[in-house]
């Protein structure tokens, strides 16, 4: 067995954890209008659940407004209903041409709550990275029993630890940036 056979899957899992965290943090509302807020909202489109971006044009004319222009008039009610039923906690305004979503400024309590939520997501990503490290090290220990030299195994463990540290730093950086974004008034 090659050392790469253990390092590559571990790095892949760690990278996926960071990418997932990045996407999840992008969906957390930080007081600024961001089209990614609507990524999780699904609309009933001819019997299947589709993201709003598949049935309408989404734009951000200013820092506190998202506008949605459906491609079909019949989608107005569906999009409004999906936004109201989503976890965003925002009521859309409809003028018959465009659906407007005004992003209200966040209260201090809500900011603290969002920072906690972001921190929990970061912790989940860290657990995924640690699990990937553990799996790689367990695989390396098994490989020693199958004939890999202990020196190679120790070097590989050190490489896994370096990967682990690198990805934990990425997670901390992502969280710090999101925390700053949320707490900036």
N, C-alpha and C positions, 0 to 999 in steps of 0.2 A: 504493500500500500504506500502511496505517496503522501507526503505531508499536505500537499495541495488538496488532496481529496477531503481533508478535514477543514482546511483554512477557507477554501472557496465557498462551500455552503454556509459556513459560519459568517463570513463577510457578507454574503448575499442576504442572509436573514437579518443581520444588523442593519444593512442598508435599507431593506424593506421596512424595518421598524422606524427608521428616521424619516423615510418618505411618507409613511402612514401618519406619523406625528405631524409632519409639515402640512399635509392635507387637512388633518383634523383641526389643527390650530387655525388654519385659514378660514374655517367655517365658524369659528367662535367670533361673535360680534364684538368689535372693539370701539364702537362709537362712530366709526367711519363707514361710509358706504363701500361695499366690496361685492362684486358680482358672485364671488365664490360662496357668499352666504346662502345663495339659492341652489348650490350644487346638490344638497341633500333633499331638496323639495321635489317630489314627484307629482306629475300631472297625469290624469287619466286621458290618454290619447288613443281613441278608437280601440278601447279595451285593454290597452297595455300601459304600464306605468313608465312615463318618459320624463327625463329631466326637463326643467323649464327651458333650458338653452336649446333643446331640440324642437321646441314648438314656438319660440319667440326670440326676438332680438333683445338682449339685455345690455343696457348702457348705464354709465354713471356720469350724469351731467355735472354734479358737484359733490362735495365731500359728505353731504348728508342725504342724498337722494339716489335711488336706483329707479330707472324707468324700464318697463317691460312692454315691448310692442309685439303682440301676438301676430302670427302670420295669417291666422284665420280668425274671423270675427267670433266664431263659435267657441273659441278657446278662452275668451275673457272670463266667463263665469268659472270655468274649470281651474284656471290659473289662480284667480282670487280665492276660490275655495281651498286649493292646495296650500296657499300661503297662510290663510287664516288657520287651517288645521295643523300647520307645521309647528315646530318648537321655537320658531323665531320670535313669537310674541309681538308681531307687528301687524297692523291692519292696513291693507293696501287701499289706495284711492283710485277710482276708475272714472275717466271722463269720456269713455266711449272710443277714444283713439289710443290712449296709452294708460297703462297701470303704473301708478307712482307709489313707491315705498319710501316714506320719510323715516330716516334713522334718527330716533330721538337721542339726545345726549344721555350718557349713562350716569346713574346716581353713584355715590361713593360705595354704598352697599353692593350694588350690582357689579361694580368694578372689582371689589374684593371677591365676590362670588365667581366672577369670570377668571380671575387669577387662580383661585383654588381649582376650578375646573381644568384650566390649562396645566397646572402643576400635576393634577391627577393623570392627565393624558401623558405628560412627560414621564411620570413614574411608570406608567404602563409600558411605554417604549423602552425605558431602562430595563424593566423586567425581561422584555423580549430579547434585548441585547445580552443580558446576563444568561438567559436560557441558551442562547446560541453559543456563548462561550463555554458553558457547562457541557453542552452536547459535544462540542469539538474536543474538549479536554477528555471527556469520557471515551470518545472514539479513539483518541491518541493512546490512552491507557490500554485499551483493548488491543490496539495495534502492537504495543510492546509485547503483549502476551503472544502475538502472532509472529513475532520475529523482528519488529522494528527496534533499532538500538535505543537505549535510554537517553543517550546524548541528543540524538535527533529529536526524540520526544520532548525533552526539556526545552530545546531550542524552539520547537514548534509551539509549546505551551507559552513561551515568552512572546512569540509572534501573535498568538491568539489574545494574550493579555494586552499587547499594544493596540490591536484592532479594537478590543473592548474599550480601552481608554479613549481612543480616537472617537469612537461613536458616542460614548457618553458625553464627551466634550461637545460634539455636534448637537446632541439633545439639549444640553444645558444652554448652549448658545441660542437655539431655536426658542426655548422657553424664556430666556432673558429678553430676547427681542419682542416676543409676544407680550410679556409682562409690561415692558416699557410702553408698547403700543396701547395696551389697555389702560394703564395708569396715566398716560399723557392726556391732559384735559384740553 
